[in-house]
Amino acid sequence: MTDIQSPVIIIGAGMAGLACANWLHRAGRSVLVLEAADGVGGRVRTDLTPDGFRLDRGFQILLTNYPEARRMFDYGALQLKSFRSGALIRLADGSETMLENPLHAPGMAFAALASPIGTLKDKLLIGKLVAQLAGASPEQLLARPGSTTLDYLRRYGWSEQIINSFFKPFFGGVYLDRELNTGSNFFEFVFQQFAQGAAAVPALGIQQLPEQLAARLPADAIRLNTPVAAVAEGGRLVHLANGETLHAAAVVLATDGPAAARLLGADLPAPATPVARPTTCTYFATAGPAPSHGRNILHLNAQPDALVHNVAFPAETGASVAPLGQGLVSVSTHGEHGLSDEELTARLRTELAAWFGPLATMWRHLRTYRIAQALPVYGPGQPVQQELQLGETLFRCGDWVSYPSLNAALGTGRQVAEMLLAQ
């Protein structure tokens, strides 16, 4: 029997932990969220610089059609600002082309067909897949057996041209996996989300997502700067790093996989410590508007050896992320590059100048974020969800036990709350 007099202790104030806490609190259960960092959000954080820039820790967007996000967030209060649907792509020869989603911009359908990123057949296949996926639920798509995304694209009939010039830079940025080894069932899910919803950011940065969830909890329900040393007695006791011991009705591990294994001092059901993909996000400030001509669209680099993979200009969405009269440039580099921050910044300036003109060499470097565990690896054949209940009073949640997305983090948090409420 669960001791309902003690709180459910949730270790980690990331999106999964906060979602779990919200659902439990709504049902009247006592919760205590322990977070080692100085703020909520986990990987979903925003820093405010002294000169007024709001920098997300890594380029992040909210796909507004995510089912769990629509359940969880008040979109109006977030004042969401959307990127234009589609992408501007820099091709291998240095030329640019625009590809817009015809579902979101019907007037651009002809331009999309005329774009040099692929053949007419390639573009018709995109429309075919949009139609095929329209009637399926996200759960149905994720439950399908999967190959790698690259194998799926080739079997579907797309040419190497459009695979290299669009799918690798675009979905490689989503997965942090430009080789497209990620499972094809996840590709279908993400493709549907982009086709049916918007890619948006809260007006004050991505951390508004966890802060909205945290604000719904009692003031004493979250303890920041509180690292946990161990979990004992199957989720009955939590030992803090400061020597304090807390009694729990149950414990929910809402950390990443390696941290959860360390807290338990034991292996977890496979995969115990899933491999995660790294990324680096480098921010620059521009004197005056950023040089993207106000197009408010994601810029993709299809050049295979580039360090500049994706470029975004977040202030163009209307988000309040840059001081008046200045622009903000977010540059993503995926994977390991072995460069120091100084070396990386210099290389990026050179590549950006070749793309956006010589003024790019004058852009002011603001900050570089290296996110070692940015997204869990999700390969073909991997279960869409691992076991969430490890014992009578021990649970886990997060995208690391499911598929790599905000939707999975929120969804597993909700499911664990439902399990606890059913006891």
FIVEX-534348 format. One record per residue (C-alpha): x negated, y negated, z. Coordinates in steps of 0.05 Angstrom, whole numbers, plus 5000, padded with zeros to 4 digits. Layout:
! FIVEX-534348
<X=X Y=Y Z=Z> .
...
***
This chain:
! FIVEX-534348
<X=5000 Y=5000 Z=5000> .
<X=4976 Y=4930 Z=4984> .
<X=4966 Y=4882 Z=5042> .
<X=5009 Y=4824 Z=5019> .
<X=4991 Y=4782 Z=5081> .
<X=4922 Y=4770 Z=5053> .
<X=4913 Y=4732 Z=4988> .
<X=4897 Y=4763 Z=4922> .
<X=4825 Y=4741 Z=4911> .
<X=4807 Y=4725 Z=4840> .
<X=4733 Y=4720 Z=4825> .
<X=4722 Y=4670 Z=4769> .
<X=4760 Y=4607 Z=4751> .
<X=4755 Y=4617 Z=4676> .
<X=4816 Y=4622 Z=4632> .
<X=4833 Y=4694 Z=4651> .
<X=4827 Y=4681 Z=4726> .
<X=4867 Y=4618 Z=4724> .
<X=4922 Y=4651 Z=4682> .
<X=4926 Y=4708 Z=4731> .
<X=4929 Y=4660 Z=4790> .
<X=4984 Y=4619 Z=4756> .
<X=5029 Y=4679 Z=4744> .
<X=5019 Y=4705 Z=4815> .
<X=5032 Y=4636 Z=4845> .
<X=5096 Y=4628 Z=4804> .
<X=5120 Y=4693 Z=4835> .
<X=5105 Y=4669 Z=4906> .
<X=5041 Y=4709 Z=4919> .
<X=4983 Y=4678 Z=4957> .
<X=4921 Y=4671 Z=4914> .
<X=4849 Y=4648 Z=4925> .
<X=4804 Y=4635 Z=4866> .
<X=4729 Y=4636 Z=4879> .
<X=4684 Y=4601 Z=4829> .
<X=4609 Y=4597 Z=4832> .
<X=4604 Y=4536 Z=4787> .
<X=4622 Y=4464 Z=4803> .
<X=4685 Y=4463 Z=4761> .
<X=4740 Y=4507 Z=4731> .
<X=4739 Y=4535 Z=4661> .
<X=4682 Y=4584 Z=4656> .
<X=4659 Y=4577 Z=4584> .
<X=4714 Y=4526 Z=4571> .
<X=4681 Y=4463 Z=4598> .
<X=4672 Y=4390 Z=4578> .
<X=4618 Y=4342 Z=4601> .
<X=4626 Y=4267 Z=4605> .
<X=4561 Y=4231 Z=4588> .
<X=4542 Y=4165 Z=4622> .
<X=4555 Y=4128 Z=4557> .
<X=4625 Y=4156 Z=4548> .
<X=4620 Y=4217 Z=4502> .
<X=4661 Y=4279 Z=4520> .
<X=4621 Y=4340 Z=4499> .
<X=4652 Y=4409 Z=4499> .
<X=4602 Y=4462 Z=4518> .
<X=4600 Y=4492 Z=4450> .
<X=4647 Y=4476 Z=4393> .
<X=4715 Y=4502 Z=4413> .
<X=4786 Y=4497 Z=4386> .
<X=4854 Y=4520 Z=4408> .
<X=4894 Y=4559 Z=4357> .
<X=4963 Y=4532 Z=4373> .
<X=5000 Y=4595 Z=4349> .
<X=4966 Y=4640 Z=4401> .
<X=5025 Y=4674 Z=4436> .
<X=4993 Y=4671 Z=4505> .
<X=4974 Y=4598 Z=4497> .
<X=5046 Y=4580 Z=4478> .
<X=5069 Y=4616 Z=4542> .
<X=5018 Y=4582 Z=4586> .
<X=5005 Y=4510 Z=4565> .
<X=5045 Y=4446 Z=4561> .
<X=5021 Y=4424 Z=4492> .
<X=5053 Y=4355 Z=4499> .
<X=5015 Y=4340 Z=4563> .
<X=4950 Y=4361 Z=4529> .
<X=4961 Y=4310 Z=4473> .
<X=4933 Y=4359 Z=4422> .
<X=4896 Y=4331 Z=4362> .
<X=4892 Y=4377 Z=4302> .
<X=4838 Y=4387 Z=4250> .
<X=4862 Y=4386 Z=4178> .
<X=4875 Y=4457 Z=4156> .
<X=4821 Y=4485 Z=4112> .
<X=4747 Y=4471 Z=4104> .
<X=4696 Y=4431 Z=4065> .
<X=4643 Y=4480 Z=4042> .
<X=4571 Y=4465 Z=4023> .
<X=4553 Y=4518 Z=3971> .
<X=4486 Y=4551 Z=3961> .
<X=4467 Y=4501 Z=3906> .
<X=4480 Y=4441 Z=3952> .
<X=4546 Y=4421 Z=3920> .
<X=4610 Y=4414 Z=3960> .
<X=4680 Y=4439 Z=3950> .
<X=4744 Y=4433 Z=3991> .
<X=4790 Y=4490 Z=4007> .
<X=4856 Y=4472 Z=4040> .
<X=4908 Y=4519 Z=4066> .
<X=4965 Y=4514 Z=4014> .
<X=5015 Y=4533 Z=4068> .
<X=4996 Y=4469 Z=4106> .
<X=4982 Y=4424 Z=4047> .
<X=5026 Y=4446 Z=3988> .
<X=5002 Y=4389 Z=3945> .
<X=4931 Y=4416 Z=3949> .
<X=4949 Y=4485 Z=3923> .
<X=4924 Y=4470 Z=3853> .
<X=4859 Y=4441 Z=3880> .
<X=4849 Y=4504 Z=3921> .
<X=4858 Y=4547 Z=3859> .
<X=4808 Y=4503 Z=3821> .
<X=4755 Y=4506 Z=3875> .
<X=4691 Y=4540 Z=3854> .
<X=4684 Y=4583 Z=3916> .
<X=4715 Y=4644 Z=3882> .
<X=4754 Y=4670 Z=3823> .
<X=4828 Y=4660 Z=3810> .
<X=4838 Y=4732 Z=3834> .
<X=4802 Y=4716 Z=3899> .
<X=4849 Y=4658 Z=3914> .
<X=4911 Y=4697 Z=3895> .
<X=4888 Y=4752 Z=3943> .
<X=4886 Y=4701 Z=3999> .
<X=4959 Y=4684 Z=3985> .
<X=4975 Y=4758 Z=3982> .
<X=4944 Y=4771 Z=4051> .
<X=4981 Y=4711 Z=4081> .
<X=5046 Y=4742 Z=4057> .
<X=5028 Y=4812 Z=4081> .
<X=5011 Y=4789 Z=4151> .
<X=5069 Y=4741 Z=4159> .
<X=5118 Y=4794 Z=4183> .
<X=5072 Y=4830 Z=4231> .
<X=5066 Y=4814 Z=4305> .
<X=4997 Y=4799 Z=4334> .
<X=5003 Y=4863 Z=4375> .
<X=5015 Y=4904 Z=4312> .
<X=4955 Y=4874 Z=4276> .
<X=4908 Y=4885 Z=4335> .
<X=4932 Y=4957 Z=4342> .
<X=4912 Y=4976 Z=4271> .
<X=4851 Y=5020 Z=4260> .
<X=4793 Y=4978 Z=4239> .
<X=4730 Y=4978 Z=4197> .
<X=4681 Y=4921 Z=4196> .
<X=4709 Y=4856 Z=4168> .
<X=4659 Y=4858 Z=4111> .
<X=4681 Y=4927 Z=4089> .
<X=4754 Y=4906 Z=4094> .
<X=4742 Y=4845 Z=4050> .
<X=4707 Y=4886 Z=3997> .
<X=4761 Y=4940 Z=3997> .
<X=4815 Y=4887 Z=3992> .
<X=4783 Y=4865 Z=3927> .
<X=4749 Y=4799 Z=3942> .
<X=4687 Y=4782 Z=3903> .
<X=4618 Y=4774 Z=3934> .
<X=4622 Y=4701 Z=3913> .
<X=4680 Y=4683 Z=3958> .
<X=4655 Y=4729 Z=4014> .
<X=4589 Y=4692 Z=4016> .
<X=4616 Y=4622 Z=4004> .
<X=4678 Y=4624 Z=4047> .
<X=4690 Y=4685 Z=4091> .
<X=4619 Y=4690 Z=4119> .
<X=4612 Y=4617 Z=4139> .
<X=4684 Y=4609 Z=4163> .
<X=4698 Y=4674 Z=4199> .
<X=4625 Y=4681 Z=4216> .
<X=4635 Y=4617 Z=4256> .
<X=4697 Y=4644 Z=4290> .
<X=4662 Y=4709 Z=4308> .
<X=4591 Y=4680 Z=4316> .
<X=4575 Y=4738 Z=4269> .
<X=4557 Y=4717 Z=4199> .
<X=4546 Y=4789 Z=4178> .
<X=4620 Y=4802 Z=4191> .
<X=4609 Y=4866 Z=4231> .
<X=4669 Y=4848 Z=4275> .
<X=4729 Y=4894 Z=4272> .
<X=4778 Y=4882 Z=4215> .
<X=4839 Y=4887 Z=4260> .
<X=4814 Y=4825 Z=4296> .
<X=4802 Y=4792 Z=4228> .
<X=4875 Y=4802 Z=4209> .
<X=4898 Y=4774 Z=4276> .
<X=4854 Y=4712 Z=4269> .
<X=4872 Y=4702 Z=4196> .
<X=4946 Y=4702 Z=4214> .
<X=4934 Y=4652 Z=4270> .
<X=4899 Y=4603 Z=4224> .
<X=4953 Y=4612 Z=4171> .
<X=5011 Y=4600 Z=4218> .
<X=4985 Y=4550 Z=4268> .
<X=4938 Y=4491 Z=4275> .
<X=4867 Y=4486 Z=4300> .
<X=4870 Y=4433 Z=4354> .
<X=4833 Y=4402 Z=4412> .
<X=4862 Y=4366 Z=4474> .
<X=4853 Y=4291 Z=4470> .
<X=4804 Y=4291 Z=4529> .
<X=4765 Y=4353 Z=4511> .
<X=4773 Y=4428 Z=4516> .
<X=4768 Y=4429 Z=4592> .
<X=4838 Y=4400 Z=4595> .
<X=4862 Y=4472 Z=4584> .
<X=4835 Y=4501 Z=4649> .
<X=4848 Y=4437 Z=4687> .
<X=4921 Y=4440 Z=4668> .
<X=4925 Y=4510 Z=4697> .
<X=4886 Y=4492 Z=4759> .
<X=4931 Y=4433 Z=4773> .
<X=4991 Y=4480 Z=4780> .
<X=4959 Y=4516 Z=4839> .
<X=4958 Y=4494 Z=4912> .
<X=4901 Y=4448 Z=4929> .
<X=4867 Y=4500 Z=4973> .
<X=4875 Y=4558 Z=4923> .
<X=4809 Y=4545 Z=4887> .
<X=4741 Y=4544 Z=4921> .
<X=4685 Y=4517 Z=4876> .
<X=4611 Y=4526 Z=4888> .
<X=4627 Y=4592 Z=4921> .
<X=4585 Y=4649 Z=4892> .
<X=4605 Y=4720 Z=4910> .
<X=4552 Y=4770 Z=4930> .
<X=4593 Y=4835 Z=4928> .
<X=4661 Y=4867 Z=4929> .
<X=4670 Y=4924 Z=4978> .
<X=4721 Y=4976 Z=5001> .
<X=4753 Y=4981 Z=4933> .
<X=4776 Y=4909 Z=4931> .
<X=4793 Y=4899 Z=5005> .
<X=4732 Y=4857 Z=5023> .
<X=4694 Y=4802 Z=4987> .
<X=4625 Y=4784 Z=5012> .
<X=4604 Y=4713 Z=4995> .
<X=4532 Y=4691 Z=4982> .
<X=4535 Y=4647 Z=5045> .
<X=4547 Y=4708 Z=5089> .
<X=4622 Y=4699 Z=5097> .
<X=4668 Y=4759 Z=5088> .
<X=4739 Y=4751 Z=5063> .
<X=4796 Y=4801 Z=5069> .
<X=4838 Y=4810 Z=5006> .
<X=4904 Y=4842 Z=4987> .
<X=4870 Y=4858 Z=4922> .
<X=4811 Y=4833 Z=4881> .
<X=4813 Y=4812 Z=4809> .
<X=4746 Y=4809 Z=4773> .
<X=4753 Y=4752 Z=4723> .
<X=4679 Y=4746 Z=4709> .
<X=4641 Y=4772 Z=4648> .
<X=4623 Y=4846 Z=4644> .
<X=4552 Y=4843 Z=4671> .
<X=4572 Y=4800 Z=4730> .
<X=4630 Y=4846 Z=4748> .
<X=4583 Y=4906 Z=4748> .
<X=4534 Y=4870 Z=4794> .
<X=4590 Y=4852 Z=4843> .
<X=4613 Y=4924 Z=4848> .
<X=4543 Y=4953 Z=4849> .
<X=4568 Y=5007 Z=4803> .
<X=4581 Y=5022 Z=4730> .
<X=4647 Y=5002 Z=4701> .
<X=4689 Y=5043 Z=4652> .
<X=4655 Y=5038 Z=4584> .
<X=4633 Y=4993 Z=4555> .
<X=4608 Y=4970 Z=4623> .
<X=4566 Y=4911 Z=4599> .
<X=4588 Y=4892 Z=4529> .
<X=4538 Y=4857 Z=4486> .
<X=4554 Y=4783 Z=4476> .
<X=4538 Y=4738 Z=4418> .
<X=4499 Y=4673 Z=4431> .
<X=4508 Y=4606 Z=4399> .
<X=4477 Y=4537 Z=4403> .
<X=4515 Y=4472 Z=4398> .
<X=4478 Y=4407 Z=4385> .
<X=4512 Y=4340 Z=4391> .
<X=4492 Y=4275 Z=4356> .
<X=4520 Y=4205 Z=4361> .
<X=4527 Y=4160 Z=4301> .
<X=4527 Y=4084 Z=4300> .
<X=4595 Y=4072 Z=4269> .
<X=4642 Y=4125 Z=4242> .
<X=4613 Y=4193 Z=4226> .
<X=4597 Y=4202 Z=4151> .
<X=4653 Y=4250 Z=4133> .
<X=4698 Y=4197 Z=4100> .
<X=4753 Y=4208 Z=4151> .
<X=4771 Y=4276 Z=4123> .
<X=4780 Y=4308 Z=4192> .
<X=4761 Y=4377 Z=4168> .
<X=4712 Y=4430 Z=4189> .
<X=4648 Y=4430 Z=4148> .
<X=4618 Y=4499 Z=4132> .
<X=4549 Y=4512 Z=4105> .
<X=4545 Y=4572 Z=4059> .
<X=4470 Y=4566 Z=4049> .
<X=4443 Y=4632 Z=4075> .
<X=4379 Y=4609 Z=4110> .
<X=4406 Y=4545 Z=4142> .
<X=4406 Y=4530 Z=4216> .
<X=4465 Y=4483 Z=4207> .
<X=4522 Y=4533 Z=4204> .
<X=4584 Y=4491 Z=4220> .
<X=4592 Y=4416 Z=4228> .
<X=4652 Y=4382 Z=4260> .
<X=4668 Y=4309 Z=4275> .
<X=4715 Y=4316 Z=4334> .
<X=4732 Y=4242 Z=4341> .
<X=4764 Y=4243 Z=4272> .
<X=4822 Y=4283 Z=4300> .
<X=4840 Y=4224 Z=4343> .
<X=4813 Y=4256 Z=4406> .
<X=4782 Y=4208 Z=4456> .
<X=4713 Y=4240 Z=4455> .
<X=4669 Y=4182 Z=4431> .
<X=4663 Y=4109 Z=4452> .
<X=4697 Y=4058 Z=4408> .
<X=4657 Y=4044 Z=4345> .
<X=4614 Y=4107 Z=4349> .
<X=4621 Y=4176 Z=4319> .
<X=4608 Y=4245 Z=4347> .
<X=4576 Y=4302 Z=4308> .
<X=4579 Y=4374 Z=4332> .
<X=4530 Y=4422 Z=4298> .
<X=4535 Y=4497 Z=4311> .
<X=4478 Y=4546 Z=4301> .
<X=4497 Y=4619 Z=4313> .
<X=4453 Y=4675 Z=4337> .
<X=4381 Y=4674 Z=4361> .
<X=4334 Y=4624 Z=4328> .
<X=4274 Y=4623 Z=4375> .
<X=4265 Y=4548 Z=4372> .
<X=4257 Y=4498 Z=4429> .
<X=4309 Y=4443 Z=4434> .
<X=4260 Y=4394 Z=4404> .
<X=4243 Y=4440 Z=4345> .
<X=4316 Y=4456 Z=4333> .
<X=4336 Y=4383 Z=4334> .
<X=4282 Y=4365 Z=4284> .
<X=4302 Y=4421 Z=4237> .
<X=4375 Y=4403 Z=4242> .
<X=4361 Y=4330 Z=4226> .
<X=4325 Y=4351 Z=4162> .
<X=4382 Y=4396 Z=4140> .
<X=4435 Y=4345 Z=4159> .
<X=4399 Y=4291 Z=4120> .
<X=4400 Y=4335 Z=4058> .
<X=4475 Y=4343 Z=4067> .
<X=4499 Y=4276 Z=4094> .
<X=4445 Y=4229 Z=4071> .
<X=4382 Y=4198 Z=4102> .
<X=4420 Y=4162 Z=4157> .
<X=4427 Y=4230 Z=4190> .
<X=4354 Y=4226 Z=4211> .
<X=4374 Y=4166 Z=4254> .
<X=4431 Y=4200 Z=4290> .
<X=4420 Y=4199 Z=4365> .
<X=4412 Y=4267 Z=4397> .
<X=4459 Y=4272 Z=4456> .
<X=4454 Y=4343 Z=4483> .
<X=4440 Y=4415 Z=4464> .
<X=4480 Y=4472 Z=4493> .
<X=4454 Y=4543 Z=4490> .
<X=4510 Y=4592 Z=4506> .
<X=4478 Y=4660 Z=4515> .
<X=4544 Y=4698 Z=4527> .
<X=4589 Y=4657 Z=4482> .
<X=4633 Y=4714 Z=4456> .
<X=4636 Y=4789 Z=4470> .
<X=4620 Y=4834 Z=4411> .
<X=4682 Y=4867 Z=4383> .
<X=4664 Y=4922 Z=4334> .
<X=4705 Y=4969 Z=4291> .
<X=4737 Y=5025 Z=4331> .
<X=4731 Y=4988 Z=4397> .
<X=4796 Y=4993 Z=4437> .
<X=4837 Y=4930 Z=4435> .
<X=4840 Y=4933 Z=4511> .
<X=4802 Y=4972 Z=4564> .
<X=4831 Y=4993 Z=4631> .
<X=4850 Y=4933 Z=4673> .
<X=4862 Y=4970 Z=4738> .
<X=4800 Y=5001 Z=4768> .
<X=4831 Y=5023 Z=4834> .
<X=4892 Y=5012 Z=4878> .
<X=4869 Y=4942 Z=4897> .
<X=4816 Y=4928 Z=4845> .
<X=4830 Y=4897 Z=4776> .
<X=4794 Y=4861 Z=4720> .
<X=4813 Y=4813 Z=4665> .
<X=4781 Y=4771 Z=4611> .
<X=4765 Y=4775 Z=4537> .
<X=4706 Y=4820 Z=4554> .
<X=4755 Y=4876 Z=4568> .
<X=4795 Y=4862 Z=4506> .
<X=4779 Y=4823 Z=4442> .
<X=4740 Y=4757 Z=4439> .
<X=4790 Y=4701 Z=4443> .
<X=4827 Y=4654 Z=4489> .
<X=4890 Y=4693 Z=4474> .
<X=4859 Y=4756 Z=4503> .
<X=4833 Y=4721 Z=4565> .
<X=4902 Y=4692 Z=4580> .
<X=4938 Y=4756 Z=4563> .
<X=4896 Y=4802 Z=4606> .
<X=4904 Y=4753 Z=4664> .
<X=4979 Y=4756 Z=4656> .
<X=4980 Y=4832 Z=4652> .
<X=4939 Y=4840 Z=4716> .
<X=4987 Y=4793 Z=4752> .
<X=5045 Y=4835 Z=4728> .
<X=5011 Y=4898 Z=4753> .
<X=5000 Y=4867 Z=4822> .
<X=5072 Y=4842 Z=4826> .
<X=5098 Y=4912 Z=4809> .
<X=5062 Y=4944 Z=4868> .
***
